[in-house]
Amino acid sequence: MLKPFEPCPARRQPRDERCSTTVESGQIRRRKRLGLGPALGVLGTLLYSSLASAQPFAYITVGADNGLSVLDTATDMSVASIPVGFGQPGESFGVPVAVNSHGSRVYVGDGTAGVVSVIDAGTNTLITTVAVGTVPQGVAVTPDGRRVYVSNSGDDTLSVIEAATNMVIATVAVGQSPAGVVVSPDGGRLYVANIGDDSVSVLDTGSNAVVDTVAVGDTPFAMAVDLDGSRVYVGNLVGDSVSVIDTSNNTVLATVPVANFPAGVAVSPHGAFVYVTHRFDDSVSVISTSTNSVVDTIAVGDGPVGISFTPDGGKVYVVNILDTIVSVIDAATHSVASVTVGADPGAFGLFIAPPVFVDGFENGSTSRWSGAVP
């Protein structure tokens, strides 16, 4: 269950846009009041609520099986296992996995073979593999599902895949040893964490050009962007901190001290909290986005790295790479359940389909996506 009431954050409310929060049937429903009229805000609320109510799947790589385990998040039962190559996840980082917003495609990076496997989530079958750069370490999908971005830590590049054809259409030079990748909710900006030079590259997705570089903490790896795109949160592995980037000017507005080796980052769908995994402390820190401070610490399994929310924000899934379990956190109570998946679980990135809702009305668009997607 969600928290009984979670107010909209006090920050980040532009002059022409205010936020209200209501609760119905145990679900948080956020509505934007925009210049185009309240009807559009209601439409956005209804679409988001209906989509969030559907229970998605979590896709967890399992090294012992060399496969992808599919967990039904409604029951926390494995419903399928998909044979797929992903190389050796190693002891620190996990396997890059991303699900598109519609839940129809899953992308899994193989650091050994230098390819990305494309999975049809409807049939749980492998469609194809796409050759990318050396040692793919991060994968992200645009909100409309049309582009897939893969960071290649072995050759300091970013591969851009056209989802309709599963072809690489561009290769972009970024910083040293790129890892985590996130796309802004409007699809216009891409952020890449560069382990080797302590920076985040900011790209324009229209031109595939680097438009800015942001200096962050020591050894940035995982990242997450909030739902309105105004903040990017960067976990700095060696710095034991989270850098908070203001995307309006690409500057670091806060650095939050956290526990040892922050390896995974996720923002709650309602935007009030950031959850951070700690590989060497077997814990998850909970950061309040209103104060940029740690408000709770949750014990989980051995070697937590990957972390993702369900779209309704009710559950948080943590992949423990040195264990045989996935820890499932109740976001309201912070109680933890364990789901056995097998030895050497991986999955780093958005391994559960992110929430989708009508947005962007102030820019004249009608949704976060348009047209057909794979």
C-alpha positions as CSV (number, residue, x, y, z in Angstrom):
1,M,0.0,0.0,0.0
2,L,1.0,3.6,-0.5
3,K,1.3,6.1,2.3
4,P,-2.2,7.3,3.3
5,F,-1.4,10.8,2.1
6,E,1.6,12.2,0.4
7,P,1.4,15.9,-0.4
8,C,2.9,17.3,-3.5
9,P,6.4,18.5,-2.9
10,A,6.6,22.2,-1.8
11,R,9.4,22.9,-4.3
12,R,9.3,23.0,-8.0
13,Q,5.9,24.6,-8.6
14,P,6.3,27.0,-11.5
15,R,4.1,30.1,-11.7
16,D,1.7,28.6,-14.2
17,E,1.6,25.1,-12.8
18,R,0.4,23.9,-9.4
19,C,0.0,20.4,-8.1
20,S,-2.7,18.8,-6.0
21,T,-2.9,15.3,-4.5
22,T,-5.9,13.2,-3.7
23,V,-6.4,9.7,-2.5
24,E,-9.0,7.3,-3.8
25,S,-9.1,3.5,-3.3
26,G,-5.7,3.6,-1.6
27,Q,-4.0,5.1,-4.6
28,I,-2.2,8.4,-4.8
29,R,-3.5,10.5,-7.7
30,R,-1.6,13.6,-8.7
31,R,-3.3,16.2,-10.9
32,K,-1.7,19.1,-12.7
33,R,-3.7,22.3,-13.0
34,L,-2.5,23.9,-16.2
35,G,-3.3,26.9,-18.4
36,L,-5.2,24.8,-20.8
37,G,-7.9,24.1,-18.3
38,P,-8.9,21.6,-15.5
39,A,-10.3,19.1,-18.0
40,L,-6.8,18.3,-19.2
41,G,-5.6,17.8,-15.6
42,V,-8.4,15.4,-15.0
43,L,-7.6,13.5,-18.1
44,G,-4.0,13.1,-17.0
45,T,-5.0,11.9,-13.6
46,L,-7.4,9.3,-15.0
47,L,-5.0,7.9,-17.5
48,Y,-2.1,7.8,-15.0
49,S,-4.4,6.1,-12.4
50,S,-5.7,3.5,-14.8
51,L,-2.2,2.6,-16.0
52,A,-0.7,2.6,-12.5
53,S,-3.4,0.2,-11.3
54,A,-2.1,-2.5,-13.7
55,Q,0.4,-4.7,-12.0
56,P,3.6,-5.0,-14.2
57,F,6.4,-7.5,-14.3
58,A,9.9,-7.3,-12.9
59,Y,12.7,-8.7,-15.1
60,I,15.6,-10.1,-13.1
61,T,18.7,-11.7,-14.7
62,V,19.7,-14.9,-12.9
63,G,23.3,-15.9,-13.5
64,A,22.8,-19.5,-12.3
65,D,20.3,-20.0,-15.1
66,N,21.8,-17.7,-17.6
67,G,18.3,-16.4,-18.1
68,L,15.8,-13.6,-17.3
69,S,13.3,-14.4,-14.6
70,V,9.9,-12.7,-15.0
71,L,8.2,-11.8,-11.7
72,D,4.6,-10.9,-11.5
73,T,4.6,-8.0,-9.0
74,A,1.0,-8.7,-8.0
75,T,1.9,-12.1,-6.6
76,D,5.7,-12.0,-6.4
77,M,5.8,-15.3,-8.3
78,S,8.0,-16.2,-11.2
79,V,5.9,-16.7,-14.3
80,A,8.5,-17.3,-16.9
81,S,12.3,-17.7,-17.5
82,I,13.7,-16.5,-20.7
83,P,17.1,-17.8,-21.9
84,V,19.3,-14.8,-22.7
85,G,23.0,-14.0,-22.7
86,F,24.3,-11.3,-20.4
87,G,27.9,-12.3,-19.6
88,Q,29.2,-12.1,-16.1
89,P,27.5,-9.5,-13.9
90,G,30.5,-9.3,-11.6
91,E,30.5,-8.5,-7.9
92,S,29.6,-4.8,-7.9
93,F,27.4,-3.7,-10.7
94,G,24.8,-6.1,-12.1
95,V,23.4,-6.5,-15.6
96,P,21.8,-3.5,-17.4
97,V,18.1,-4.0,-18.0
98,A,15.4,-1.6,-19.2
99,V,11.7,-2.0,-19.9
100,N,9.8,0.5,-22.1
101,S,7.0,2.5,-20.7
102,H,4.3,0.3,-22.3
103,G,5.9,-2.8,-20.9
104,S,6.1,-4.4,-24.4
105,R,9.9,-4.6,-24.8
106,V,12.7,-5.5,-22.5
107,Y,16.4,-4.7,-23.3
108,V,19.2,-6.6,-21.6
109,G,22.9,-5.7,-22.0
110,D,25.6,-8.4,-22.4
111,G,28.9,-7.0,-21.2
112,T,30.9,-10.0,-22.6
113,A,29.5,-10.2,-26.1
114,G,28.9,-6.4,-26.6
115,V,25.2,-6.9,-27.6
116,V,21.8,-5.9,-26.3
117,S,19.1,-8.6,-26.3
118,V,15.6,-7.5,-27.3
119,I,12.7,-9.4,-25.5
120,D,9.1,-9.4,-26.6
121,A,7.4,-9.0,-23.2
122,G,4.1,-10.2,-24.5
123,T,5.4,-13.7,-25.5
124,N,8.5,-13.7,-23.3
125,T,10.7,-14.6,-26.2
126,L,14.0,-13.3,-27.6
127,I,13.4,-11.2,-30.8
128,T,17.0,-10.4,-31.7
129,T,20.3,-9.1,-30.4
130,V,21.8,-5.8,-31.4
131,A,25.6,-5.3,-31.6
132,V,26.6,-2.2,-29.6
133,G,29.9,-1.0,-28.2
134,T,32.4,-2.6,-25.8
135,V,31.0,-3.6,-22.4
136,P,27.5,-2.2,-22.4
137,Q,26.8,-1.0,-18.8
138,G,23.6,1.0,-18.9
139,V,20.4,0.9,-20.9
140,A,17.5,3.4,-21.1
141,V,14.4,3.8,-23.3
142,T,12.7,7.0,-24.3
143,P,9.1,7.5,-23.0
144,D,7.7,6.9,-26.4
145,G,9.6,3.7,-26.8
146,R,11.2,4.8,-30.1
147,R,14.9,5.0,-29.1
148,V,17.1,2.9,-26.8
149,Y,20.3,4.3,-25.4
150,V,23.2,2.0,-24.4
151,S,26.3,3.2,-22.5
152,N,29.4,1.4,-23.5
153,S,31.9,1.6,-20.6
154,G,34.7,-0.1,-22.6
155,D,35.0,2.4,-25.4
156,D,33.5,5.6,-23.9
157,T,30.5,5.8,-26.2
158,L,26.8,5.7,-26.3
159,S,24.9,3.6,-28.9
160,V,21.5,4.9,-30.1
161,I,19.2,2.1,-31.2
162,E,16.0,2.7,-33.3
163,A,13.5,0.4,-31.6
164,A,11.3,-0.1,-34.7
165,T,14.2,-1.7,-36.6
166,N,16.6,-2.7,-33.8
167,M,19.4,-1.0,-35.6
168,V,22.1,1.3,-34.2
169,I,21.6,4.6,-35.9
170,A,24.2,6.7,-34.1
171,T,27.3,6.3,-31.8
172,V,28.1,9.2,-29.6
173,A,31.4,9.9,-27.7
174,V,30.7,10.7,-24.0
175,G,32.8,10.8,-20.9
176,Q,35.2,8.1,-19.6
177,S,33.6,4.7,-18.7
178,P,30.0,5.6,-19.0
179,A,27.5,3.6,-16.9
180,G,24.0,4.7,-15.8
181,V,21.7,6.3,-18.4
182,V,18.4,8.1,-17.9
183,V,16.1,9.9,-20.2
184,S,14.0,13.0,-19.2
185,P,10.2,12.4,-19.0
186,D,9.7,14.6,-22.1
187,G,12.3,12.6,-24.0
188,G,14.3,15.7,-24.9
189,R,17.4,15.1,-22.7
190,L,19.6,12.2,-21.9
191,Y,21.9,11.9,-18.9
192,V,24.9,9.6,-18.8
193,A,27.0,9.0,-15.6
194,N,30.7,8.7,-16.4
195,I,32.6,6.7,-13.9
196,G,36.1,7.6,-15.1
197,D,35.9,11.4,-15.0
198,D,33.3,12.0,-12.3
199,S,30.9,13.7,-14.6
200,V,27.4,13.5,-16.1
201,S,27.1,14.1,-19.9
202,V,23.9,15.8,-21.0
203,L,22.7,15.1,-24.5
204,D,20.1,16.5,-26.7
205,T,18.1,13.5,-28.0
206,G,17.1,15.3,-31.2
207,S,20.7,15.9,-32.4
208,N,22.4,13.2,-30.3
209,A,24.9,15.8,-29.3
210,V,26.5,16.4,-25.9
211,V,25.3,19.9,-24.8
212,D,26.7,20.1,-21.3
213,T,28.9,18.2,-18.8
214,V,28.1,18.3,-15.1
215,A,30.9,17.7,-12.5
216,V,29.5,15.4,-9.7
217,G,30.9,13.2,-7.0
218,D,33.6,10.5,-7.0
219,T,32.8,7.6,-9.4
220,P,29.2,8.3,-10.5
221,F,27.3,5.2,-11.5
222,A,23.6,4.9,-11.1
223,M,21.1,7.7,-11.8
224,A,17.4,8.4,-11.7
225,V,15.2,11.3,-12.9
226,D,12.1,12.5,-11.2
227,L,8.7,12.5,-12.9
228,D,8.7,16.2,-13.9
229,G,12.3,16.0,-15.1
230,S,13.5,18.8,-12.9
231,R,15.9,16.8,-10.9
232,V,18.4,14.0,-11.7
233,Y,19.9,12.0,-8.8
234,V,23.3,10.5,-9.2
235,G,24.8,7.8,-6.9
236,N,28.6,8.3,-6.5
237,L,30.1,4.9,-5.6
238,V,33.4,6.0,-4.0
239,G,32.1,9.4,-2.8
240,D,29.4,7.7,-0.7
241,S,27.0,10.5,-1.8
242,V,24.1,11.4,-4.1
243,S,24.5,14.4,-6.3
244,V,21.2,16.3,-7.0
245,I,21.3,18.0,-10.4
246,D,18.9,20.9,-11.2
247,T,18.1,20.2,-14.8
248,S,17.0,23.8,-15.5
249,N,20.7,24.9,-15.4
250,N,22.6,21.6,-15.1
251,T,24.2,22.5,-11.8
252,V,24.5,20.4,-8.6
253,L,22.2,22.0,-6.1
254,A,22.9,19.5,-3.3
255,T,25.1,16.6,-2.3
256,V,23.6,14.1,0.1
257,P,25.9,12.0,2.2
258,V,24.8,8.3,2.2
259,A,26.1,4.9,3.3
260,N,28.9,2.9,1.6
261,F,28.9,2.4,-2.2
262,P,25.5,3.8,-3.5
263,A,25.0,1.5,-6.5
264,G,21.4,1.9,-7.4
265,V,19.0,4.9,-7.4
266,A,15.2,5.1,-7.9
267,V,12.7,8.0,-7.4
268,S,9.3,7.2,-6.1
269,P,6.5,7.8,-8.7
270,H,5.0,10.6,-6.5
271,G,8.4,12.3,-6.3
272,A,8.7,12.6,-2.5
273,F,11.5,10.1,-1.9
274,V,14.7,8.7,-3.5
275,Y,15.7,5.2,-2.6
276,V,19.5,4.3,-2.8
277,T,21.0,0.8,-2.6
278,H,24.3,0.2,-0.8
279,R,26.3,-2.6,-2.2
280,F,28.6,-3.0,0.8
281,D,26.2,-2.2,3.6
282,D,23.3,-4.4,2.5
283,S,20.9,-1.6,3.0
284,V,18.7,1.0,1.2
285,S,18.7,4.7,2.2
286,V,15.5,6.7,1.8
287,I,16.1,10.4,0.9
288,S,13.4,13.0,1.3
289,T,13.4,15.2,-1.9
290,S,12.0,18.1,0.0
291,T,15.0,18.3,2.4
292,N,17.6,16.3,0.5
293,S,18.4,14.3,3.6
294,V,18.3,10.6,4.6
295,V,15.1,9.9,6.6
296,D,15.3,6.1,6.9
297,T,17.6,3.1,6.3
298,I,16.2,-0.3,5.4
299,A,18.1,-3.6,5.7
300,V,17.9,-5.8,2.6
301,G,19.8,-8.8,1.2
302,D,23.4,-9.4,0.4
303,G,24.9,-7.0,-2.2
304,P,22.0,-4.8,-3.2
305,V,22.5,-3.0,-6.5
306,G,19.5,-2.7,-8.9
307,I,16.3,-1.0,-7.6
308,S,12.9,-0.2,-9.2
309,F,9.5,0.9,-8.1
310,T,6.2,-0.5,-9.3
311,P,4.3,2.2,-11.2
312,D,1.8,2.9,-8.3
313,G,4.7,3.4,-5.9
314,G,3.5,0.7,-3.6
315,K,6.5,-1.7,-3.8
316,V,10.2,-1.3,-4.3
317,Y,12.2,-4.2,-5.7
318,V,15.9,-4.6,-4.8
319,V,18.2,-7.0,-6.6
320,N,20.8,-8.5,-4.3
321,I,23.6,-9.7,-6.6
322,L,25.5,-11.7,-3.9
323,D,22.3,-13.5,-2.8
324,T,19.6,-15.7,-4.2
325,I,16.8,-13.2,-3.4
326,V,15.1,-10.0,-4.5
327,S,14.0,-7.9,-1.5
328,V,10.6,-6.4,-1.9
329,I,10.0,-3.2,0.2
330,D,6.6,-2.0,1.2
331,A,6.9,1.7,0.5
332,A,4.3,2.6,3.1
333,T,5.7,0.6,6.1
334,H,9.3,-0.1,4.9
335,S,8.8,-3.8,5.8
336,V,10.7,-6.2,3.6
337,A,9.8,-9.5,2.0
338,S,12.1,-11.8,0.1
339,V,11.5,-13.5,-3.2
340,T,13.8,-16.3,-4.2
341,V,15.0,-16.1,-7.8
342,G,18.2,-18.1,-7.9
343,A,21.9,-17.6,-7.5
344,D,23.6,-14.5,-8.9
345,P,20.6,-12.3,-9.6
346,G,21.4,-9.1,-11.7
347,A,19.3,-6.3,-13.2
348,F,20.5,-2.8,-13.0
349,G,18.2,0.0,-14.3
350,L,14.5,0.3,-14.8
351,F,13.8,-3.4,-14.8
352,I,10.1,-2.6,-14.1
353,A,8.1,-0.6,-16.6
354,P,8.0,3.0,-15.3
355,P,4.7,4.9,-14.8
356,V,3.1,6.7,-17.7
357,F,0.5,9.4,-17.7
358,V,-0.7,12.3,-19.9
359,D,1.7,15.1,-19.5
360,G,3.3,18.1,-21.2
361,F,0.1,20.0,-21.9
362,E,1.8,23.3,-21.3
363,N,3.9,22.6,-24.4
364,G,0.9,21.9,-26.5
365,S,1.3,18.2,-26.6
366,T,-1.3,15.7,-25.5
367,S,0.9,13.0,-24.0
368,R,4.3,11.7,-23.1
369,W,4.3,9.6,-26.3
370,S,2.7,9.7,-29.7
371,G,2.2,7.3,-32.5
372,A,2.8,3.5,-32.5
373,V,5.5,1.9,-30.4
374,P,7.0,-1.6,-30.6
